[in-house]
Amino acid sequence: MKAIGVEPGEGRPRILEVPRPTPGAGEVLVRTHRVGVDGTDHEVIAGNHGSPPPGEEHLILGHEAVGVVEDPNGSGFSRGEFVVPTVRRPPPGGENEYFERGEADMAPPEATLERGIDGAHGFMSEYFTSPAECLLSVPPETAPWGFLVEPISISEKALELAAASRSSFGWDPETALVLGNGSLGLVTVAMLVERFEVYCLGRSDRPDPTIDVLERLGATYVDSRETPVPEVPSAHEPADLVYEATGYAKHAFESIDALAPNGVAALLGVPEPWSFEIDGGRLHKALVMENKAIVGSVNSGPAHFRAAIERLGGFPEWFPEAFVTTVAPFDSFEAAFERTDGTIKTAVAFDEP
């Protein structure tokens, strides 16, 4: 069968010919429908993150997938059922305490494999297998956009951790500041607008499709070149919640200034090493005296996937089509990896003409 993968140092994805997998005990054979592409995929392709499985010369890409059950293999799923797979798997040697507790999303990098990212092949192939417990059913009506479940689940977990950090008192947040108008930031805006007054900070010039989408959702766009993060409270209002999805290391510290008293910042971006000066004493004091908090979050678990499936079904009908700007057929998959000014979210389609 055909797959899309990358070899270390090659710097670009290509079509691979690999054996069609056979499901083992407890596994399901899935025919791939669509697979999303995100910034992590580009990091893997560039060689800045991840690695192939041990002993392999290539890595099959793709960790945001939706597929159709081809062979249930006695799992309880039905042939033709739409499913999405979770990403993390136990490392060589079997399960560890994180997997035994059902908390693989809380494992440090050395205690897990991530399909399509680090140490395990992904889902960007005509077929893939997965343990049945790592699959969740998706309603047919939202299945074309099922590859969005994984990124939505990432935000579901981050928001859960942020709320948990405020659970010892009566926290009633009203305002949110999303740092980054890329695909993860934008889908988070869609998640927050029903409950929060949402501001989304970016560095895009109008006209820009991300600005069009976030304003259609009812959020306010903030240009960081005109209003840096620490100045957002005076230009607009302090944020009860800051959601950082930029990987810009200064934002982790600038978010403290953007927070209202009792607020919390959730950090999801992964920065490169960078040394710079901050007024550590002032920021430390603000955290203590104003009861502010910062939490970090990565990956997500089955409960977050389930919440994401429900969330996807509740988005405005227009949103997925406006948000997903490219769905490239497999035989011209390169279009899904192109990043242009008009690109928001892309995917590769495996079973469409």
QUIKACOR-V819674 format. One record per helix or strand. SS is the DSSP state (helix for helix, strand for strand). FROM is the first residue (numbers start at 1). TO is the last residue. If there is no record, write none. Layout:
ss,from,to
SS,FROM,TO
SS,FROM,TO
//
This chain:
ss,from,to
strand,2,6
strand,14,17
strand,27,37
helix,39,46
strand,51,51
strand,59,60
strand,64,71
strand,82,85
strand,88,89
helix,97,100
helix,104,106
helix,109,111
strand,113,115
strand,118,120
strand,125,125
strand,127,131
helix,132,134
strand,135,137
helix,140,145
helix,148,165
strand,175,179
helix,183,192
strand,197,202
helix,209,217
strand,220,223
helix,229,235
strand,239,244
helix,249,258
strand,259,267
helix,280,289
strand,293,296
helix,302,314
helix,319,323
strand,324,329
helix,330,337
strand,345,349
//
